[in-house]
């Protein structure tokens, strides 16, 4: 198990995160954009998906409703508890991305959205990317999204260029970069990436 303190833990965001999404749902806001895009990346019902950093479980729940086989992991105990209360029976485990290994796969798609990447422990970004790459099945892909500007409090100022350097080092390639989960053009405010394994082994 990893014990390194994350930026999320430093921020103490659990209660505010859950409250914010509860308010969005109550207001009738669309919170399924990530799941809809994830669904389009899958070629069949019943595809195997990993929701890495699942938060309160909203993406996992949406993909389960669409007929996929979803495993959710979330290291924040409070969010795991909220996910289980909000979506009874949701398959969510209290676990860190860094603890993933090849035996956990293979997955057709790994979803890592909602600013997960910018709340990792400092200096663990490449390790997290390698861990997600390690569970991909043949032709598997990764969907990642996070704020490039107007970041939440305590989040890492992760530029697109820095992120893509880390991707290459982790043995991943960019299949598509967009600015929203509706695939609007790439911009400097928000980044959405669809990734797959590059040929050969990742660099150091």
ChimeraX attribute file (.defattr): number of C-alpha atoms within 10 A of each C-alpha:
attribute: neighborCount
match mode: 1-to-1
recipient: residues
	/A:1	9
	/A:2	10
	/A:3	7
	/A:4	11
	/A:5	11
	/A:6	17
	/A:7	20
	/A:8	20
	/A:9	16
	/A:10	13
	/A:11	13
	/A:12	12
	/A:13	16
	/A:14	17
	/A:15	11
	/A:16	10
	/A:17	13
	/A:18	16
	/A:19	11
	/A:20	11
	/A:21	15
	/A:22	13
	/A:23	11
	/A:24	12
	/A:25	12
	/A:26	9
	/A:27	9
	/A:28	8
	/A:29	10
	/A:30	8
	/A:31	14
	/A:32	15
	/A:33	14
	/A:34	23
	/A:35	21
	/A:36	16
	/A:37	15
	/A:38	21
	/A:39	20
	/A:40	9
	/A:41	16
	/A:42	17
	/A:43	9
	/A:44	11
	/A:45	13
	/A:46	14
	/A:47	16
	/A:48	19
	/A:49	28
	/A:50	25
	/A:51	24
	/A:52	26
	/A:53	27
	/A:54	28
	/A:55	28
	/A:56	26
	/A:57	24
	/A:58	20
	/A:59	25
	/A:60	29
	/A:61	23
	/A:62	19
	/A:63	23
	/A:64	19
	/A:65	10
	/A:66	14
	/A:67	13
	/A:68	19
	/A:69	18
	/A:70	23
	/A:71	19
	/A:72	25
	/A:73	22
	/A:74	22
	/A:75	20
	/A:76	21
	/A:77	14
	/A:78	15
	/A:79	23
	/A:80	24
	/A:81	16
	/A:82	18
	/A:83	25
	/A:84	16
	/A:85	13
	/A:86	15
	/A:87	16
	/A:88	10
	/A:89	10
	/A:90	19
	/A:91	18
	/A:92	26
	/A:93	17
	/A:94	16
	/A:95	19
	/A:96	18
	/A:97	23
	/A:98	18
	/A:99	13
	/A:100	20
	/A:101	15
	/A:102	14
	/A:103	8
	/A:104	13
	/A:105	17
	/A:106	19
	/A:107	25
	/A:108	21
	/A:109	28
	/A:110	28
	/A:111	24
	/A:112	24
	/A:113	24
	/A:114	17
	/A:115	21
	/A:116	20
	/A:117	24
	/A:118	23
	/A:119	23
	/A:120	23
	/A:121	18
	/A:122	12
	/A:123	9
	/A:124	14
	/A:125	20
	/A:126	19
	/A:127	16
	/A:128	21
	/A:129	22
	/A:130	23
	/A:131	18
	/A:132	29
	/A:133	29
	/A:134	20
	/A:135	22
	/A:136	23
	/A:137	17
	/A:138	11
	/A:139	10
	/A:140	20
	/A:141	28
	/A:142	27
	/A:143	21
	/A:144	22
	/A:145	24
	/A:146	23
	/A:147	25
	/A:148	20
	/A:149	14
	/A:150	10
	/A:151	16
	/A:152	14
	/A:153	13
	/A:154	15
	/A:155	20
	/A:156	19
	/A:157	15
	/A:158	16
	/A:159	16
	/A:160	20
	/A:161	9
	/A:162	10
	/A:163	15
	/A:164	15
	/A:165	13
	/A:166	18
	/A:167	23
	/A:168	17
	/A:169	18
	/A:170	25
	/A:171	21
	/A:172	25
	/A:173	18
	/A:174	16
	/A:175	12
	/A:176	13
	/A:177	19
	/A:178	17
	/A:179	20
	/A:180	20
	/A:181	21
	/A:182	12
	/A:183	13
	/A:184	11
	/A:185	11
	/A:186	15
	/A:187	15
	/A:188	11
	/A:189	15
	/A:190	20
	/A:191	23
	/A:192	26
	/A:193	25
	/A:194	20
	/A:195	21
	/A:196	22
	/A:197	25
	/A:198	15
	/A:199	9
	/A:200	8
	/A:201	11
	/A:202	15
	/A:203	9
	/A:204	7
